């Protein structure tokens, strides 16, 4: 018997959408259906024997991990595939199914979308926490490795590898807390909202939520199916976090090119014609990942903004692939960043002479004069005269006094000595006491504070994992018990 030809709508929308969605949606729909049937049975909304039959059929579907059938037009989408396969597993026609009693495709979709995004973000957050800890380990290890800090792509002031990495770790710590907040926002159940107005039947949405690992319920049933703020937050948070990491990747490209740090061999590819080259193209890919995350976030925002304040595919179904791919990319991004940072080590950081010649110490030289009562603008002008006359390694006490003539007044020996020392000893930055600065002790204190800030996020993540694990075990147990009746 030949298969009927697909209609234009089926061929160009339903079929490709099914192909994109079925692998993720189908298992989640089966799981959500198990919890729903357990609740219907416990509430006495369906007879125990019918509930048992449905649970046995759902268990059979859950155990079948083979590929989904190809789209042939015999069902509309994954939702109806589930009904078709469940009826077959139960040995009944679809007309005798109760699985959709007190449930709509609207709240089912909203529920499984939250389940899938929650599970993905748990893994993304784990990567962010791990990467943050790696960055902190390296910041602590290299807190005394002095390098030239840049602004606007020009040498600016001395800093350290540890200072730069602790800065990125602080950004990761803030992002980790935000990911945990987004998981909390996602992890409330819309199931029970039905189309959007609920039902007169005596259902227990809280029981379904409990069995699926949700921490609570969406407060309003209209928001439960119409709302998309949680979807926007997922896309935009990924874009934000990856953009920050991409900026670090570009800085690391420079560090590698200047041989300040080693090039991790595991993260390189060879040249097709130059045998001496190993290219750290992973850093280029990270920048591209960030651009893709931004594009996905823009797509989500555009779709949500184009939708009505009601259940609308623009704001829900049609953004899912963008979010799934964004989350997958985010997890890989942080795995790559963390792996890369774990393997870098100082190779040939800039020498004292190179840092001094770059002019990076001149601000410290001007600051040194201010400690002796010279106004900053006057001190700045003195150093400016010195720089125009030659590099700091050429400055002499006589030259400093000449440069100060007519600007800062007579300088005593201590002021002159302090200016010259600050100008030719970039390693003095390691003694800087400012709490947020690049001083070695300060950086290590920052590392300790950021580790402490990451710990509660890791605990929140562990609590979510425990909640999901306990819910899985509870649902398996009760579904098996009721299915055996």
N, C-alpha and C positions, 0 to 999 in steps of 0.2 A: 504494500500500500504506500503510495507516494505521499511525502509530506507537503502540505499546502504551502504555496509560496508566501513568504512574509510580505506584509503590507509595507508601504513606504515608511510609515511611522515605526513599525516594528523593526524594520531593517536599519533605520538610521538613528533611532533613539532607544527603543526598548532593548534591543539586542546588545548594543555596545554598553548601555548602562548596566544591564544584567551582568555582562562579562566583567565589568569593573567592580561591581558590588557584591556578587554572590559569594565569593570566597570569604569575605569578611562578615557579611550580614547573615548568611544562612546559619552558621554555628551559633551566633549570638541570638538569633531569633528562636532557635530550638531551645537554648538555655532559658531565655525569657519565658518561653511557652511552658516549660516544665514548672517554673515558679508560679505561673498564672494558674495552671491546672491544679497544682497542689492547693493554692488558695481557694479556688472554686470548690474543690472537694471538701476542704476543711470547713468552709462556710456553708456547706450543704446546698450550694447553688446548682450542683450537678450530682446525680446519684453516685455512690461510691464505686459501683461497678463500671460506670462510664468513665469516671475519673481514672480508675485503674487501667482501663483499656487505653485511654489516651496517654497515660504515663508510660505504659509499656511500649507503645508506638514511638513516643518521643525518645525513649531510651535507645530504641533501635536506630532512630535517625542520628542520635548523638554518637553512637558507636560506629556508624558508617562514615569513615574519614576519606572515602574515595572522592574523586573529582566530581564536581556538580555536572549535571547533564547539560548538554549544549542547548542553547535557546532555539526552540523550534516553533514558537508561536502558540504552543498548547497551553501556556499559562502566561499571565501578564508580566509578572516580575517575581522576585525572590519571595515575597509575601505569599503569593499564590502557589509558588513551587512548594513551600512548606506545607500548605494545606493539601495539595495534591499528593505529596509523598507521605504525609501523616495518615491520610485516609487509606492509602494503599497498605501502609504498615499495620494499621488497625483492622484491615479487611472490611472496611465500610465505605459507602459513598460519601463524598464531601458534604452532602446534604445532612448527614448525621453527625457532623463534627460540632463539638462545643468549645473548641479551643479559642474561638473569637467571641465567646460570650463575655459581655461587659468589657470589651476591648476593641479598639479601632486600629487600623493601620497607622493612624496618626500618633497615638501614644506608644505603640509598639516601635515605630521608627524612632521616635524621640528617645525612647528608652535604650534601644540597642546602640544608637549613635553615641549616647552618653557612656554606655558600657565600653564601647570600642575606644573612644577617645580617652577615657579614664585609664584603661589598661595600657594604651600607648604612652600616655604622659607619665605614668608610674615608671616606665623604663627610661623615658627621657630624663626625668628628675633624677633617677639613679645615676645616669651618666653625668649630669651637671654636678651632683654632689661629689662623685668620684673625681671629676676633672678639677673641681675646686680644691679638693684635698691634694691632688697632685701638684697643682700650681702653688699651693702653700708649702708643700714639702720642698719644692725647688726654690721658692722664695727664701725660705729659711737657709737652705744649703748655700745659696749664692748671694746672701745679703751683703757680703763684703767684696763682691766683684764689681769694680767701678767701670762704668761705660759712659759714653757721651749721650745725654738725653737730647732729643730733637724737638723743635717746634717749627711748624710750617716747612718741614723737610730741611731745616738748617740746624747745625749744631747750636745748642742753647746752654745747657748747664750739665755738670757732672751728676750722675745718678748711679744706680746699681741695677744689675739684673734682678736682684731680689726685690727691689723697690717696684720695678715695672711689673713683675709677676704677682706681687702682692696686690697691686692695683687691679689687675685682671681678676684675681681671686675675689676681691671685694665685689666686683661687678657680678661674678658668678654666684656669690653668696646672696646678693639681692635678687638675682634671677631665680635662684633655687627657691627662695621664700615665695616668690610670685607664682612659680609653677605649683608649689604646694597649695597656694590659695586657689588657683584655677582648678586643681583636682578637687578641692573641697566644693567649689561651685558646681562642677560637673557631677559630683557624686551624690546627687539627690534625684529621686526617682519621679518621672512624670507618669509612670504606669498607673492606670486607674482613671486618668483624665479622659480616656476614650477619645471621641472626636475633638472635644475641648470643653464639654459641659458636664462630664461625668456621667453617672447612671443612677437610677432609682434602686438598683439592686444592692443588696447588703454585702458589698465586696470589702476586702481589707487591703487597700494599697500598701499599708505599712508592712504587712506580711510579705507581699511580693518584693518590696524594697529590701527587707531583711534577708530574704533568700538569695538576692542578687548582689548583695554586698554594698547596697546604697546606705549612706549614713542617715538618710531622712527622705522627706518628700518635698517636691516643689510646692510652694505655698498655694499658688493659684493655678487652677486647671487650664485657664486660657493661656497663661504664660508657659505652661508646661509644653504645649504643642506649638505655640506661635513664637515663643522666645528664641532668640539666636545670639544673645549677648555672650553666652558661654562659648559659642562657636567662633565669634569674632575674637574673643580673648585668646583662644588657642592659636589662631593664625597670627595675630599681631605679636603675641609673646614670642613665638618662634622667630618671627622676623626681627624683633628687637634683640633677642639673645644671640642670634647668628650674626647680626650686623656687628655687634660688639666683638665677637670672636673673629670675624673677618678682618677687623682693624688690627687685632693682635697678629693675625696671620701675615698681613702686609709688613708689619714691623719685623716679624721673624724672618721674612724674606730678606730684609736688609741685613739683619744680624748674620744670617748664613752667608750672604754675598760678601760681607766684610770679614768673614772668618772669626767673628766674635765668639760664636758657639759652634759646636759640632753639628754636622748634618746627619740626623738619624737615618742609617742605611735602610731600615725597614720601610721608610716612607719616601723612597726615591724610585725613579725609573731611569733606565739607561738611555743614552742617545742612540739614534739609529745609525749615525756615521762617525761620531766622535767618542772613541772608546774610553777617554779619560773622564768623561762627564757622567755625573749622577745628578739628576734633576729632581729637586724637592717639589714636584708638581702638586703634591697633596695640598700645599698652601694655596696654590691657584684654585684648586677645586673647592677649598673651603670658602674662598671669596665668591665663587660661583654659587655655591650652596646658599650663601646669604642672599644673593640676588634672586635665586629661585624662591626662597622663603618669603621675600618681600613681594614677589609677584603673586604667590599663593595668597598672602594676606590681602593684597589689593583685590584679588578675585573674590575672596570671601566678602570683603566690605562692599564691593560693587553689587554682588548678588543680594546680600542682605538689604542693602539700601534700596534695591529695586523691587523688594517684595512688599506685600500688604501686611498689615498687623493682624495676621491670622495664619493658620496653617498654610504654608506656601512652599512649593518645591524649590523656588529660588533661594530661600533662606535656610533650607534644611537639607533635603536630599542632594540638591545640585552642588553643594559645597563640600560634600563628604570626601570625595576623592582628593580634592585639594588639601583638606586637613589631614587625611591619612598619609598622603605623600609628604606633607610638611612635617608631620611627627616622625615619620620614618627617617627623613633627611636630618632632622634635629638630633635624633639618637645617634646616627652615624657621624654627624658633625662633631658632637662632643666626645664620642669614642676616639675619633681621629685626633682632636685637639689634645685630649688627655694622654693618649699614647705618644704623641709627638713631644709634648712637654716632658714626659717622664724620661725621655732618652737624650734630651739636649744637655750639654755640659759646656763650660767655658773652653774655648780653643785658643784664640789669640785676641783677647779683649784689647781695646785701644790702649796704647802705652801712655805713660805720663806725658811724654813729649807730644804725642798726637793730640791728646785732650787739650793740653795747654795751647798748642798751635791752632787749634780750632776756634779759640776764643771763648770756650765754654766756661772758663774760670773768671771771666771779667766781672760778672755780677758779684761774685764772692769778694773780689778785690775792692769793688766800690763799697760793699757792705762793711768791709774791714775798716775803711776810713770813717764810716759813720759811728763806729764804736768809739772813736776818738773825738766825737763832737762835730765832725764835718757834716753839714746838711747833705742829704742824699743827692739832690740835683747837682750840687757842687762836686761831690765825690764822683758822680757819674761823669761829669765833664772832665775831671782830672784823668780818669781811666780812659775816657775817649781820646784825650790828647796822647796818652801813652800808647794806645792801640795804633793810632795813626803813625806813630814814630817807629813802631816795631812790635814784634811778638813779645809776650810776657817773659820769655826766657832771656830777652835782651835788656830787661828793665834793671836799672841800677838805682841806688838811693839818691844819687845826684839827679838822675833823670826824673825820678818821682817828684823831688822838691821843685825842679824846674817846671814840671807839668802843673804843679799846684800853685805856682806863682801867679798872683792876681785872681785866683779863683777861690782857694781854700785857706789862704794864709800860710804862715810857717807851720810845717809838720814836724813833730818831734820824732825821735828815733824809733819809738815803739810803734807809732802810726805807720811810718814807712816800712818797718819790718813786717808788720801785720799785713799791709797791702801786698807786698812782694810774696810773702808766704802763701796767702790766699790765691795769688795769681799763678803760682808755679807748683802748688801741691794739691791737685784735685782729690787726692785720697783723704783730705781733711773732711770731705763730705761724709765720710764714715763716722765721724764724731758728732755729726749734727744731732742735737738733742730734740728738735721739734718732733712731737709725737707722731705726726703723719708723714714725716719726711724720710729721706733716704739713708739716714744714719743706721748703721748696722744694728745697734740695739733697738732702735725705734722700729725697724722693719720686723725684727723678730718679735717684738711686742705686738705689732699689727697682726702678724701671723697667728699668734696665740689668741688674740681677740676674734679673728675671723674663724678660726677653728671652733671656738666656743659658739659663735653665731651659726655655724653650719650644723652643729650637733642637734639642735631642736628640729631643724628641717629634716635631718636624717631620721629622727624619732617619729616625726609626723609621717614620713614615707613608710617606715616600718609598721606604724599603726594601720595605715591603709592596706598594706600587704596582708597583715594579720586579719583584718576585717574581711578581705576578699577570700582569703584561704578558709576562714571559718565558715563563711557563707557557702562556699563551694561544697565543703564537707557536709554542712547541714542540709543543703538542697539534695545532694546525692543520697543522703540517708533517708530523708522523708519521702523523696520520689520513689525510692526502691521499696520502702515500707507500704506506701499507698498503692503502688503498682502491683504488689504481690497479693492484694486482696481479691 
